[in-house]
């Protein structure tokens, strides 16, 4: 892959949980890194979630290899959040192709 194909900025976010003064859990997303990426729309489709029909948009995001991401990492691109559903290594730890779906923020 030519490095010039990584022409979009994406934000990788990790889930953290802390406790407030009363010991209640506080769930937040914190920025892990802002990286260059190649973003391609893969396909769309429909599925069911809690017996409701929902539209799904799959996007392939290719980044340089990182050892600190997994399927719990969230990707933000163009002000939209994406859940990682699969991580594919390309080359010998050169790149990673993240298969993502548009996150329902409702």
Backbone torsions as a table, in degrees:
resi	resn	phi	psi	omega
1	UNK	NA	134.3	176.4
2	UNK	-76.2	133.9	-176.4
3	UNK	-60.2	-26.0	179.1
4	UNK	-67.0	-14.7	177.3
5	UNK	-74.2	-18.0	176.8
6	UNK	-84.4	80.4	-170.7
7	UNK	-116.5	13.7	178.3
8	UNK	-123.3	148.5	176.7
9	UNK	-99.0	128.6	175.7
10	UNK	-126.3	155.0	179.0
11	UNK	-112.2	126.9	175.2
12	UNK	-95.3	130.1	-177.8
13	UNK	-125.8	143.6	177.6
14	UNK	-114.3	150.5	-179.4
15	UNK	-85.5	130.6	176.2
16	UNK	-130.1	150.1	178.0
17	UNK	-131.0	128.1	177.9
18	UNK	-129.2	-177.6	-179.0
19	UNK	-119.1	142.3	175.7
20	UNK	-85.1	-174.7	-176.6
21	UNK	-62.6	-21.2	-179.7
22	UNK	-97.9	3.8	179.1
23	UNK	84.6	6.4	179.3
24	UNK	-81.3	142.0	-179.1
25	UNK	-69.8	139.2	174.8
26	UNK	-118.0	118.8	-178.0
27	UNK	-100.5	125.0	-179.6
28	UNK	-140.5	162.0	173.6
29	UNK	-109.2	130.8	177.5
30	UNK	-119.0	148.4	-177.8
31	UNK	-71.9	124.3	176.3
32	UNK	-87.6	-47.3	-179.0
33	UNK	-167.0	156.1	169.5
34	UNK	-112.1	121.7	-172.2
35	UNK	-131.0	161.6	173.6
36	UNK	-81.8	143.5	-175.6
37	UNK	-148.8	160.9	168.7
38	UNK	-105.1	125.9	-176.2
39	UNK	-118.3	124.5	179.5
40	UNK	-134.7	133.8	174.1
41	UNK	-73.8	125.7	-178.2
42	UNK	-89.9	-60.2	-178.8
43	UNK	-167.0	172.0	174.7
44	UNK	-125.3	171.7	180.0
45	UNK	-178.4	-176.2	178.3
46	UNK	-127.6	154.4	178.1
47	UNK	-152.3	-175.2	178.7
48	UNK	-121.3	139.0	175.1
49	UNK	-137.4	115.8	-176.4
50	UNK	54.1	43.8	177.2
51	UNK	64.5	21.4	175.3
52	UNK	-115.9	139.0	175.8
53	UNK	-74.0	128.9	177.8
54	UNK	-132.1	149.1	177.0
55	UNK	-87.8	140.6	178.4
56	UNK	-122.3	139.1	178.2
57	UNK	-121.4	117.2	179.8
58	UNK	-97.0	134.7	-179.5
59	UNK	-130.8	134.2	175.5
60	UNK	-96.0	126.1	-179.7
61	UNK	-122.3	119.2	-179.9
62	UNK	-105.6	128.6	179.4
63	UNK	-131.8	167.9	170.8
64	UNK	-65.6	151.7	-176.4
65	UNK	-58.7	136.0	174.9
66	UNK	-137.1	137.1	179.5
67	UNK	-89.5	-5.4	-173.5
68	UNK	-102.9	18.9	176.7
69	UNK	-119.9	154.5	175.6
70	UNK	-151.7	-169.8	-177.1
71	UNK	-68.7	-10.2	176.6
72	UNK	-86.8	-9.7	178.5
73	UNK	-75.6	145.1	177.7
74	UNK	-111.3	146.4	178.2
75	UNK	-115.4	131.5	174.9
76	UNK	-111.1	125.1	178.4
77	UNK	-140.3	131.1	177.3
78	UNK	53.6	43.1	178.3
79	UNK	64.8	18.0	177.1
80	UNK	-122.9	145.4	-178.8
81	UNK	-99.0	139.2	-179.5
82	UNK	-126.0	137.8	174.6
83	UNK	-91.4	137.6	176.4
84	UNK	-83.5	126.4	177.6
85	UNK	-109.3	-16.4	177.9
86	UNK	-158.2	144.4	176.3
87	UNK	-123.9	121.9	-179.0
88	UNK	-115.8	125.7	178.7
89	UNK	-80.4	133.9	178.6
90	UNK	-114.2	125.9	-176.7
91	UNK	72.1	-163.6	178.0
92	UNK	-95.9	81.0	-178.1
93	UNK	58.2	39.0	175.8
94	UNK	-91.7	-50.2	-177.4
95	UNK	-136.7	166.7	172.4
96	UNK	-133.5	135.9	174.9
97	UNK	-103.9	116.4	-178.9
98	UNK	-98.1	118.7	173.2
99	UNK	-88.9	120.9	-173.9
100	UNK	-126.9	161.1	171.7
101	UNK	-126.5	147.7	179.2
102	UNK	-62.9	128.7	-176.0
103	UNK	-80.7	135.1	176.7
104	UNK	-83.3	107.7	-175.9
105	UNK	-90.1	11.8	-176.9
106	UNK	-77.7	NA	NA
